[in-house]
Amino acid sequence: MFVLIDIVLLAGGALLFVLVAFLLAQIVAAVSSSRPSSTVDGGHPRIAVLVPAHDESSSMIPTLDSLRAQLDPRDRCIVVADNCTDDTAVVATSAGMVVLERVDATRRGKGYALDFGVRALAADPPDVVVVVDADCVLSAGALQRIAAISQAHNRPVQAKYVMNAPKAAAGLSLIAEFAGRVKNWVRPLGSARLGLPCPLMGTGMAFPWTILSSVDLASGHLVEDAMMSIDFTRAGYPPLYCDEASVITTMPASDEGTQSQRTRWEHGNLDMIGSVLPPLLLQGIRRGSWKQVGLAIDLLIPPLALLVLLVLAWFALCFVAFVLGAGLAPLVLMALTALGLVSAVGFSWIRYGRDIVPLRMLALAPLYALRKVPLYLKFLTRRQTEWVRSKRDA
């Protein structure tokens, strides 16, 4: 009886150990002293910026202003007003942008909006297509930099995604901002230093026109950016990460908007973990493709809060089993896994989190994880399957 229990506990512990070990490797690589620069082999590609927008009239002006300041005369910026019920199209037109209006109540989601925009560009294709969400701004020079890198390497490029907490935020909101830094800054930088692909993040992305046809953009998946990462990597174009260019947004100020955004992201990630990533991992192993295997493991790592909960729960289970007479090996393996997770979070905080989260506030991290339990339970009982815009205002 205990032999079977040991096998089950070791199998689950081994999976968590691999995920945490990979995470720790990313963190260690990211905090190392060397800081590689993304190389650019000259040239100024002709750029078309696509801004998918769904009811964004109240928030998109800063986005359009930041883009206008970085466009060359040969470049274009196109706003795809997708199933809008407000005056997004009017606001974008008044700002001097080309606007494409799309209405399709059955095919909803950013993937469909991007596909619509790319099809419109086919009559006069640019060298590079850049995607920027309507609630984001680019850092100075970011547009030309990611476009030039994308053209030079003929691969997708992801800019550093900066998600700031709302002004005057405190407590758990700052913990959320730190968790976002780990996911969007630290881990992609670590993967880049390990020679692995960077998962695309939905905004601040650049694509050579010549490879856009290698993937199907028309998707309603909740995490269409991760699906694009998989498709491009399978096609032989693993995305690059550019730490020197930033795309910046502010997290929703309202509790409703925050909950909606997290539900969409995390339910989409969990659905992908269960359905898409295992075949991707096995295919990468069969092909001997380290980049595909690395991307699969990276995407298999659940959100930090869920990973903490899983490690703690499995450690507790191994401890109880040991007390009742099971073997020591599963408990030792989980102790090493927990130590690796604490080390990963600690290294990340020392290098990337001290400016926003005081040490004493890290004590709130378990509470941040526990508050997400209903969200994960909802995935089992009533998961979100369709894209819903997050309410951003308080």
Secondary structure, 3 states (H helix, E strand, C coil): CHHHHHHHHHHHHHHHHHHHHHHHHHHHHHHCCCCCCCCCCCCCCCEEEEEEECCCCCCCHHHHHHHHCCCCCCCEEEEEEECCCCCHHHHHHHCCCEEEEECCCCCCCHHHHHHHHHHHHCCCCCCEEEECCCCCEECCCHHHHHHHHHHHHCCCEEEEEEEECCCCCCCHHHHHHHHHHHHHHHHHHHHHHCCCCCCCCCCCEEEEHHHHHHCCCCCCCCCHHHHHHHHHHHCCCCCEEEEEEEEEEECCCCHHHHHHHHHHHHHHHHHHHHHCHHHHHHHHHHHCCHHHHHHHHHHHCCCHHHHHHHHHHHHHHHHHHHHHCCCCHHHHHHHHHHHHHHHHHHHHHHHHHCCCCCHHHHHHHHHHHHCCHHHHHHHHHHCCCCCCCCCCCC
